[in-house]
Amino acid sequence: MCKVFEELRQEGIQEGIQEGMQRGEERRSIQLVHDMLAAGKYALEEIAALSGLPLSEIQRIQAARETP
């Protein structure tokens, strides 16, 4: 029975690590979008391609930045 609990614990730890890494990547992508929008040198399609985020998400971020 203890072996089962240990396996479940290890699985939970691995899932937590994966989730944390995914969140970090998403935050970095969003920061990249903000930086590129602030630079004003990139088309929205370029930002989407470089960040890996969908164009609709880039447009949402841009709209949120423009709203006071």
PyMOL Python script that loads the backbone (N, CA, C, O; Angstrom):
from pymol import cmd

cmd.read_pdbstr("""\
ATOM      1  N   MET A   1       0.826  -1.193   0.000  1.00  0.00           N
ATOM      2  CA  MET A   1       0.000   0.000   0.000  1.00  0.00           C
ATOM      3  C   MET A   1       0.867   1.252   0.000  1.00  0.00           C
ATOM      4  O   MET A   1       0.529   2.223  -0.677  1.00  0.00           O
ATOM      5  N   CYS A   2       1.967   1.260   0.734  1.00  0.00           N
ATOM      6  CA  CYS A   2       2.840   2.435   0.793  1.00  0.00           C
ATOM      7  C   CYS A   2       3.445   2.734  -0.569  1.00  0.00           C
ATOM      8  O   CYS A   2       3.649   3.896  -0.920  1.00  0.00           O
ATOM      9  N   LYS A   3       3.734   1.685  -1.339  1.00  0.00           N
ATOM     10  CA  LYS A   3       4.308   1.880  -2.666  1.00  0.00           C
ATOM     11  C   LYS A   3       3.324   2.626  -3.568  1.00  0.00           C
ATOM     12  O   LYS A   3       3.728   3.477  -4.360  1.00  0.00           O
ATOM     13  N   VAL A   4       2.067   2.316  -3.450  1.00  0.00           N
ATOM     14  CA  VAL A   4       1.032   2.985  -4.238  1.00  0.00           C
ATOM     15  C   VAL A   4       0.984   4.466  -3.876  1.00  0.00           C
ATOM     16  O   VAL A   4       0.914   5.321  -4.759  1.00  0.00           O
ATOM     17  N   PHE A   5       1.020   4.769  -2.590  1.00  0.00           N
ATOM     18  CA  PHE A   5       0.998   6.164  -2.151  1.00  0.00           C
ATOM     19  C   PHE A   5       2.234   6.919  -2.632  1.00  0.00           C
ATOM     20  O   PHE A   5       2.143   8.075  -3.045  1.00  0.00           O
ATOM     21  N   GLU A   6       3.367   6.270  -2.577  1.00  0.00           N
ATOM     22  CA  GLU A   6       4.603   6.903  -3.035  1.00  0.00           C
ATOM     23  C   GLU A   6       4.542   7.192  -4.538  1.00  0.00           C
ATOM     24  O   GLU A   6       4.977   8.251  -4.991  1.00  0.00           O
ATOM     25  N   GLU A   7       4.003   6.248  -5.301  1.00  0.00           N
ATOM     26  CA  GLU A   7       3.861   6.457  -6.743  1.00  0.00           C
ATOM     27  C   GLU A   7       2.912   7.614  -7.031  1.00  0.00           C
ATOM     28  O   GLU A   7       3.176   8.430  -7.914  1.00  0.00           O
ATOM     29  N   LEU A   8       1.822   7.685  -6.300  1.00  0.00           N
ATOM     30  CA  LEU A   8       0.869   8.777  -6.461  1.00  0.00           C
ATOM     31  C   LEU A   8       1.507  10.118  -6.086  1.00  0.00           C
ATOM     32  O   LEU A   8       1.285  11.128  -6.753  1.00  0.00           O
ATOM     33  N   ARG A   9       2.288  10.114  -5.029  1.00  0.00           N
ATOM     34  CA  ARG A   9       2.969  11.330  -4.597  1.00  0.00           C
ATOM     35  C   ARG A   9       3.952  11.801  -5.661  1.00  0.00           C
ATOM     36  O   ARG A   9       4.003  12.987  -5.988  1.00  0.00           O
ATOM     37  N   GLN A  10       4.726  10.874  -6.195  1.00  0.00           N
ATOM     38  CA  GLN A  10       5.693  11.219  -7.242  1.00  0.00           C
ATOM     39  C   GLN A  10       4.988  11.744  -8.488  1.00  0.00           C
ATOM     40  O   GLN A  10       5.455  12.689  -9.124  1.00  0.00           O
ATOM     41  N   GLU A  11       3.872  11.131  -8.830  1.00  0.00           N
ATOM     42  CA  GLU A  11       3.091  11.578  -9.980  1.00  0.00           C
ATOM     43  C   GLU A  11       2.578  12.998  -9.742  1.00  0.00           C
ATOM     44  O   GLU A  11       2.613  13.832 -10.647  1.00  0.00           O
ATOM     45  N   GLY A  12       2.110  13.268  -8.543  1.00  0.00           N
ATOM     46  CA  GLY A  12       1.631  14.606  -8.199  1.00  0.00           C
ATOM     47  C   GLY A  12       2.739  15.636  -8.270  1.00  0.00           C
ATOM     48  O   GLY A  12       2.527  16.752  -8.743  1.00  0.00           O
ATOM     49  N   ILE A  13       3.910  15.270  -7.806  1.00  0.00           N
ATOM     50  CA  ILE A  13       5.060  16.176  -7.863  1.00  0.00           C
ATOM     51  C   ILE A  13       5.401  16.490  -9.314  1.00  0.00           C
ATOM     52  O   ILE A  13       5.627  17.649  -9.660  1.00  0.00           O
ATOM     53  N   GLN A  14       5.440  15.482 -10.152  1.00  0.00           N
ATOM     54  CA  GLN A  14       5.760  15.686 -11.571  1.00  0.00           C
ATOM     55  C   GLN A  14       4.718  16.564 -12.254  1.00  0.00           C
ATOM     56  O   GLN A  14       5.058  17.430 -13.059  1.00  0.00           O
ATOM     57  N   GLU A  15       3.445  16.336 -11.928  1.00  0.00           N
ATOM     58  CA  GLU A  15       2.386  17.167 -12.508  1.00  0.00           C
ATOM     59  C   GLU A  15       2.540  18.617 -12.048  1.00  0.00           C
ATOM     60  O   GLU A  15       2.342  19.544 -12.834  1.00  0.00           O
ATOM     61  N   GLY A  16       2.888  18.808 -10.797  1.00  0.00           N
ATOM     62  CA  GLY A  16       3.102  20.160 -10.273  1.00  0.00           C
ATOM     63  C   GLY A  16       4.253  20.859 -10.955  1.00  0.00           C
ATOM     64  O   GLY A  16       4.166  22.045 -11.272  1.00  0.00           O
ATOM     65  N   ILE A  17       5.317  20.145 -11.180  1.00  0.00           N
ATOM     66  CA  ILE A  17       6.478  20.711 -11.870  1.00  0.00           C
ATOM     67  C   ILE A  17       6.102  21.105 -13.293  1.00  0.00           C
ATOM     68  O   ILE A  17       6.441  22.196 -13.752  1.00  0.00           O
ATOM     69  N   GLN A  18       5.403  20.217 -13.985  1.00  0.00           N
ATOM     70  CA  GLN A  18       4.984  20.506 -15.360  1.00  0.00           C
ATOM     71  C   GLN A  18       4.072  21.724 -15.416  1.00  0.00           C
ATOM     72  O   GLN A  18       4.225  22.577 -16.291  1.00  0.00           O
ATOM     73  N   GLU A  19       3.126  21.808 -14.486  1.00  0.00           N
ATOM     74  CA  GLU A  19       2.206  22.932 -14.450  1.00  0.00           C
ATOM     75  C   GLU A  19       2.957  24.237 -14.183  1.00  0.00           C
ATOM     76  O   GLU A  19       2.672  25.260 -14.804  1.00  0.00           O
ATOM     77  N   GLY A  20       3.902  24.197 -13.271  1.00  0.00           N
ATOM     78  CA  GLY A  20       4.699  25.386 -12.968  1.00  0.00           C
ATOM     79  C   GLY A  20       5.512  25.839 -14.164  1.00  0.00           C
ATOM     80  O   GLY A  20       5.616  27.036 -14.431  1.00  0.00           O
ATOM     81  N   MET A  21       6.083  24.901 -14.880  1.00  0.00           N
ATOM     82  CA  MET A  21       6.868  25.238 -16.061  1.00  0.00           C
ATOM     83  C   MET A  21       5.969  25.843 -17.139  1.00  0.00           C
ATOM     84  O   MET A  21       6.348  26.810 -17.799  1.00  0.00           O
ATOM     85  N   GLN A  22       4.787  25.274 -17.313  1.00  0.00           N
ATOM     86  CA  GLN A  22       3.854  25.784 -18.308  1.00  0.00           C
ATOM     87  C   GLN A  22       3.413  27.205 -17.965  1.00  0.00           C
ATOM     88  O   GLN A  22       3.340  28.061 -18.847  1.00  0.00           O
ATOM     89  N   ARG A  23       3.123  27.458 -16.710  1.00  0.00           N
ATOM     90  CA  ARG A  23       2.728  28.807 -16.281  1.00  0.00           C
ATOM     91  C   ARG A  23       3.861  29.805 -16.519  1.00  0.00           C
ATOM     92  O   ARG A  23       3.626  30.931 -16.959  1.00  0.00           O
ATOM     93  N   GLY A  24       5.076  29.385 -16.228  1.00  0.00           N
ATOM     94  CA  GLY A  24       6.229  30.254 -16.457  1.00  0.00           C
ATOM     95  C   GLY A  24       6.404  30.594 -17.927  1.00  0.00           C
ATOM     96  O   GLY A  24       6.710  31.736 -18.271  1.00  0.00           O
ATOM     97  N   GLU A  25       6.213  29.611 -18.795  1.00  0.00           N
ATOM     98  CA  GLU A  25       6.316  29.845 -20.230  1.00  0.00           C
ATOM     99  C   GLU A  25       5.224  30.795 -20.707  1.00  0.00           C
ATOM    100  O   GLU A  25       5.474  31.675 -21.532  1.00  0.00           O
ATOM    101  N   GLU A  26       4.014  30.613 -20.186  1.00  0.00           N
ATOM    102  CA  GLU A  26       2.905  31.493 -20.567  1.00  0.00           C
ATOM    103  C   GLU A  26       3.182  32.928 -20.125  1.00  0.00           C
ATOM    104  O   GLU A  26       2.948  33.868 -20.885  1.00  0.00           O
ATOM    105  N   ARG A  27       3.677  33.099 -18.907  1.00  0.00           N
ATOM    106  CA  ARG A  27       4.001  34.446 -18.416  1.00  0.00           C
ATOM    107  C   ARG A  27       5.082  35.090 -19.267  1.00  0.00           C
ATOM    108  O   ARG A  27       5.011  36.278 -19.580  1.00  0.00           O
ATOM    109  N   ARG A  28       6.070  34.311 -19.636  1.00  0.00           N
ATOM    110  CA  ARG A  28       7.159  34.846 -20.468  1.00  0.00           C
ATOM    111  C   ARG A  28       6.629  35.258 -21.832  1.00  0.00           C
ATOM    112  O   ARG A  28       7.022  36.300 -22.355  1.00  0.00           O
ATOM    113  N   SER A  29       5.750  34.466 -22.412  1.00  0.00           N
ATOM    114  CA  SER A  29       5.165  34.800 -23.702  1.00  0.00           C
ATOM    115  C   SER A  29       4.365  36.095 -23.615  1.00  0.00           C
ATOM    116  O   SER A  29       4.454  36.945 -24.500  1.00  0.00           O
ATOM    117  N   ILE A  30       3.589  36.242 -22.555  1.00  0.00           N
ATOM    118  CA  ILE A  30       2.784  37.451 -22.368  1.00  0.00           C
ATOM    119  C   ILE A  30       3.695  38.664 -22.173  1.00  0.00           C
ATOM    120  O   ILE A  30       3.413  39.739 -22.703  1.00  0.00           O
ATOM    121  N   GLN A  31       4.774  38.502 -21.425  1.00  0.00           N
ATOM    122  CA  GLN A  31       5.720  39.605 -21.239  1.00  0.00           C
ATOM    123  C   GLN A  31       6.358  39.980 -22.567  1.00  0.00           C
ATOM    124  O   GLN A  31       6.553  41.163 -22.848  1.00  0.00           O
ATOM    125  N   LEU A  32       6.683  38.996 -23.379  1.00  0.00           N
ATOM    126  CA  LEU A  32       7.250  39.247 -24.702  1.00  0.00           C
ATOM    127  C   LEU A  32       6.268  40.062 -25.546  1.00  0.00           C
ATOM    128  O   LEU A  32       6.667  41.001 -26.235  1.00  0.00           O
ATOM    129  N   VAL A  33       4.993  39.702 -25.490  1.00  0.00           N
ATOM    130  CA  VAL A  33       3.971  40.439 -26.237  1.00  0.00           C
ATOM    131  C   VAL A  33       3.927  41.892 -25.769  1.00  0.00           C
ATOM    132  O   VAL A  33       3.908  42.806 -26.593  1.00  0.00           O
ATOM    133  N   HIS A  34       3.911  42.109 -24.471  1.00  0.00           N
ATOM    134  CA  HIS A  34       3.895  43.473 -23.938  1.00  0.00           C
ATOM    135  C   HIS A  34       5.119  44.256 -24.409  1.00  0.00           C
ATOM    136  O   HIS A  34       5.000  45.413 -24.812  1.00  0.00           O
ATOM    137  N   ASP A  35       6.268  43.641 -24.360  1.00  0.00           N
ATOM    138  CA  ASP A  35       7.499  44.310 -24.788  1.00  0.00           C
ATOM    139  C   ASP A  35       7.461  44.664 -26.276  1.00  0.00           C
ATOM    140  O   ASP A  35       7.873  45.754 -26.673  1.00  0.00           O
ATOM    141  N   MET A  36       6.968  43.740 -27.087  1.00  0.00           N
ATOM    142  CA  MET A  36       6.918  43.974 -28.528  1.00  0.00           C
ATOM    143  C   MET A  36       5.878  45.040 -28.878  1.00  0.00           C
ATOM    144  O   MET A  36       6.104  45.862 -29.766  1.00  0.00           O
ATOM    145  N   LEU A  37       4.741  45.025 -28.182  1.00  0.00           N
ATOM    146  CA  LEU A  37       3.739  46.061 -28.408  1.00  0.00           C
ATOM    147  C   LEU A  37       4.290  47.428 -28.005  1.00  0.00           C
ATOM    148  O   LEU A  37       4.065  48.421 -28.698  1.00  0.00           O
ATOM    149  N   ALA A  38       5.007  47.476 -26.892  1.00  0.00           N
ATOM    150  CA  ALA A  38       5.578  48.734 -26.426  1.00  0.00           C
ATOM    151  C   ALA A  38       6.614  49.273 -27.412  1.00  0.00           C
ATOM    152  O   ALA A  38       6.736  50.485 -27.592  1.00  0.00           O
ATOM    153  N   ALA A  39       7.351  48.379 -28.040  1.00  0.00           N
ATOM    154  CA  ALA A  39       8.367  48.806 -29.009  1.00  0.00           C
ATOM    155  C   ALA A  39       7.721  49.439 -30.239  1.00  0.00           C
ATOM    156  O   ALA A  39       8.314  50.309 -30.877  1.00  0.00           O
ATOM    157  N   GLY A  40       6.509  49.004 -30.569  1.00  0.00           N
ATOM    158  CA  GLY A  40       5.798  49.577 -31.700  1.00  0.00           C
ATOM    159  C   GLY A  40       6.408  49.281 -33.056  1.00  0.00           C
ATOM    160  O   GLY A  40       6.137  49.994 -34.022  1.00  0.00           O
ATOM    161  N   LYS A  41       7.218  48.256 -33.146  1.00  0.00           N
ATOM    162  CA  LYS A  41       7.924  47.946 -34.389  1.00  0.00           C
ATOM    163  C   LYS A  41       7.392  46.694 -35.090  1.00  0.00           C
ATOM    164  O   LYS A  41       7.844  46.359 -36.185  1.00  0.00           O
ATOM    165  N   TYR A  42       6.452  46.014 -34.477  1.00  0.00           N
ATOM    166  CA  TYR A  42       6.039  44.709 -34.972  1.00  0.00           C
ATOM    167  C   TYR A  42       4.560  44.682 -35.320  1.00  0.00           C
ATOM    168  O   TYR A  42       3.733  45.270 -34.623  1.00  0.00           O
ATOM    169  N   ALA A  43       4.241  43.994 -36.402  1.00  0.00           N
ATOM    170  CA  ALA A  43       2.847  43.746 -36.747  1.00  0.00           C
ATOM    171  C   ALA A  43       2.297  42.699 -35.780  1.00  0.00           C
ATOM    172  O   ALA A  43       3.041  41.869 -35.256  1.00  0.00           O
ATOM    173  N   LEU A  44       1.002  42.750 -35.554  1.00  0.00           N
ATOM    174  CA  LEU A  44       0.391  41.801 -34.621  1.00  0.00           C
ATOM    175  C   LEU A  44       0.634  40.356 -35.058  1.00  0.00           C
ATOM    176  O   LEU A  44       0.810  39.474 -34.217  1.00  0.00           O
ATOM    177  N   GLU A  45       0.643  40.115 -36.351  1.00  0.00           N
ATOM    178  CA  GLU A  45       0.890  38.759 -36.859  1.00  0.00           C
ATOM    179  C   GLU A  45       2.309  38.296 -36.521  1.00  0.00           C
ATOM    180  O   GLU A  45       2.528  37.126 -36.209  1.00  0.00           O
ATOM    181  N   GLU A  46       3.264  39.217 -36.587  1.00  0.00           N
ATOM    182  CA  GLU A  46       4.651  38.883 -36.224  1.00  0.00           C
ATOM    183  C   GLU A  46       4.736  38.550 -34.736  1.00  0.00           C
ATOM    184  O   GLU A  46       5.407  37.597 -34.341  1.00  0.00           O
ATOM    185  N   ILE A  47       4.057  39.335 -33.929  1.00  0.00           N
ATOM    186  CA  ILE A  47       4.070  39.094 -32.485  1.00  0.00           C
ATOM    187  C   ILE A  47       3.476  37.729 -32.179  1.00  0.00           C
ATOM    188  O   ILE A  47       4.000  36.991 -31.345  1.00  0.00           O
ATOM    189  N   ALA A  48       2.388  37.397 -32.850  1.00  0.00           N
ATOM    190  CA  ALA A  48       1.758  36.091 -32.641  1.00  0.00           C
ATOM    191  C   ALA A  48       2.720  34.963 -33.024  1.00  0.00           C
ATOM    192  O   ALA A  48       2.853  33.976 -32.301  1.00  0.00           O
ATOM    193  N   ALA A  49       3.378  35.124 -34.155  1.00  0.00           N
ATOM    194  CA  ALA A  49       4.304  34.089 -34.616  1.00  0.00           C
ATOM    195  C   ALA A  49       5.478  33.918 -33.667  1.00  0.00           C
ATOM    196  O   ALA A  49       5.882  32.792 -33.375  1.00  0.00           O
ATOM    197  N   LEU A  50       6.026  35.019 -33.186  1.00  0.00           N
ATOM    198  CA  LEU A  50       7.197  34.944 -32.316  1.00  0.00           C
ATOM    199  C   LEU A  50       6.875  34.520 -30.890  1.00  0.00           C
ATOM    200  O   LEU A  50       7.692  33.878 -30.229  1.00  0.00           O
ATOM    201  N   SER A  51       5.689  34.875 -30.416  1.00  0.00           N
ATOM    202  CA  SER A  51       5.324  34.544 -29.042  1.00  0.00           C
ATOM    203  C   SER A  51       4.683  33.166 -28.913  1.00  0.00           C
ATOM    204  O   SER A  51       4.679  32.572 -27.835  1.00  0.00           O
ATOM    205  N   GLY A  52       4.143  32.664 -30.016  1.00  0.00           N
ATOM    206  CA  GLY A  52       3.456  31.379 -29.965  1.00  0.00           C
ATOM    207  C   GLY A  52       2.016  31.498 -29.481  1.00  0.00           C
ATOM    208  O   GLY A  52       1.327  30.490 -29.322  1.00  0.00           O
ATOM    209  N   LEU A  53       1.561  32.718 -29.249  1.00  0.00           N
ATOM    210  CA  LEU A  53       0.189  32.937 -28.812  1.00  0.00           C
ATOM    211  C   LEU A  53      -0.693  33.200 -30.029  1.00  0.00           C
ATOM    212  O   LEU A  53      -0.210  33.702 -31.044  1.00  0.00           O
ATOM    213  N   PRO A  54      -1.975  32.869 -29.941  1.00  0.00           N
ATOM    214  CA  PRO A  54      -2.872  33.134 -31.062  1.00  0.00           C
ATOM    215  C   PRO A  54      -3.073  34.635 -31.271  1.00  0.00           C
ATOM    216  O   PRO A  54      -2.976  35.425 -30.332  1.00  0.00           O
ATOM    217  N   LEU A  55      -3.349  35.006 -32.501  1.00  0.00           N
ATOM    218  CA  LEU A  55      -3.557  36.405 -32.845  1.00  0.00           C
ATOM    219  C   LEU A  55      -4.657  37.024 -31.990  1.00  0.00           C
ATOM    220  O   LEU A  55      -4.550  38.183 -31.589  1.00  0.00           O
ATOM    221  N   SER A  56      -5.703  36.273 -31.711  1.00  0.00           N
ATOM    222  CA  SER A  56      -6.803  36.800 -30.891  1.00  0.00           C
ATOM    223  C   SER A  56      -6.313  37.188 -29.492  1.00  0.00           C
ATOM    224  O   SER A  56      -6.804  38.160 -28.917  1.00  0.00           O
ATOM    225  N   GLU A  57      -5.362  36.451 -28.945  1.00  0.00           N
ATOM    226  CA  GLU A  57      -4.803  36.773 -27.632  1.00  0.00           C
ATOM    227  C   GLU A  57      -3.945  38.042 -27.714  1.00  0.00           C
ATOM    228  O   GLU A  57      -3.958  38.866 -26.799  1.00  0.00           O
ATOM    229  N   ILE A  58      -3.212  38.190 -28.799  1.00  0.00           N
ATOM    230  CA  ILE A  58      -2.399  39.395 -28.996  1.00  0.00           C
ATOM    231  C   ILE A  58      -3.321  40.608 -29.077  1.00  0.00           C
ATOM    232  O   ILE A  58      -3.044  41.647 -28.478  1.00  0.00           O
ATOM    233  N   GLN A  59      -4.403  40.473 -29.812  1.00  0.00           N
ATOM    234  CA  GLN A  59      -5.364  41.570 -29.949  1.00  0.00           C
ATOM    235  C   GLN A  59      -6.001  41.910 -28.602  1.00  0.00           C
ATOM    236  O   GLN A  59      -6.222  43.081 -28.296  1.00  0.00           O
ATOM    237  N   ARG A  60      -6.296  40.887 -27.797  1.00  0.00           N
ATOM    238  CA  ARG A  60      -6.883  41.108 -26.477  1.00  0.00           C
ATOM    239  C   ARG A  60      -5.904  41.867 -25.583  1.00  0.00           C
ATOM    240  O   ARG A  60      -6.294  42.800 -24.882  1.00  0.00           O
ATOM    241  N   ILE A  61      -4.640  41.467 -25.609  1.00  0.00           N
ATOM    242  CA  ILE A  61      -3.616  42.133 -24.804  1.00  0.00           C
ATOM    243  C   ILE A  61      -3.447  43.580 -25.264  1.00  0.00           C
ATOM    244  O   ILE A  61      -3.328  44.490 -24.444  1.00  0.00           O
ATOM    245  N   GLN A  62      -3.439  43.780 -26.565  1.00  0.00           N
ATOM    246  CA  GLN A  62      -3.297  45.133 -27.095  1.00  0.00           C
ATOM    247  C   GLN A  62      -4.469  46.008 -26.660  1.00  0.00           C
ATOM    248  O   GLN A  62      -4.267  47.151 -26.252  1.00  0.00           O
ATOM    249  N   ALA A  63      -5.672  45.491 -26.743  1.00  0.00           N
ATOM    250  CA  ALA A  63      -6.850  46.253 -26.346  1.00  0.00           C
ATOM    251  C   ALA A  63      -6.807  46.595 -24.850  1.00  0.00           C
ATOM    252  O   ALA A  63      -7.178  47.698 -24.449  1.00  0.00           O
ATOM    253  N   ALA A  64      -6.361  45.659 -24.050  1.00  0.00           N
ATOM    254  CA  ALA A  64      -6.265  45.888 -22.607  1.00  0.00           C
ATOM    255  C   ALA A  64      -5.225  46.964 -22.297  1.00  0.00           C
ATOM    256  O   ALA A  64      -5.404  47.746 -21.363  1.00  0.00           O
ATOM    257  N   ARG A  65      -4.153  47.010 -23.064  1.00  0.00           N
ATOM    258  CA  ARG A  65      -3.117  48.031 -22.861  1.00  0.00           C
ATOM    259  C   ARG A  65      -3.629  49.421 -23.227  1.00  0.00           C
ATOM    260  O   ARG A  65      -3.214  50.416 -22.634  1.00  0.00           O
ATOM    261  N   GLU A  66      -4.526  49.486 -24.198  1.00  0.00           N
ATOM    262  CA  GLU A  66      -5.033  50.768 -24.670  1.00  0.00           C
ATOM    263  C   GLU A  66      -6.157  51.308 -23.806  1.00  0.00           C
ATOM    264  O   GLU A  66      -6.477  52.495 -23.871  1.00  0.00           O
ATOM    265  N   THR A  67      -6.755  50.449 -23.001  1.00  0.00           N
ATOM    266  CA  THR A  67      -7.860  50.872 -22.144  1.00  0.00           C
ATOM    267  C   THR A  67      -7.305  51.468 -20.849  1.00  0.00           C
ATOM    268  O   THR A  67      -6.559  50.810 -20.125  1.00  0.00           O
ATOM    269  N   PRO A  68      -7.680  52.730 -20.562  1.00  0.00           N
ATOM    270  CA  PRO A  68      -7.142  53.374 -19.353  1.00  0.00           C
ATOM    271  C   PRO A  68      -7.716  52.801 -18.081  1.00  0.00           C
ATOM    272  O   PRO A  68      -7.359  53.243 -16.989  1.00  0.00           O
TER     273      PRO A  68
END
""", "prot")
cmd.dss("prot")
cmd.show_as("cartoon", "prot")
cmd.util.cbc("prot")
cmd.orient("prot")
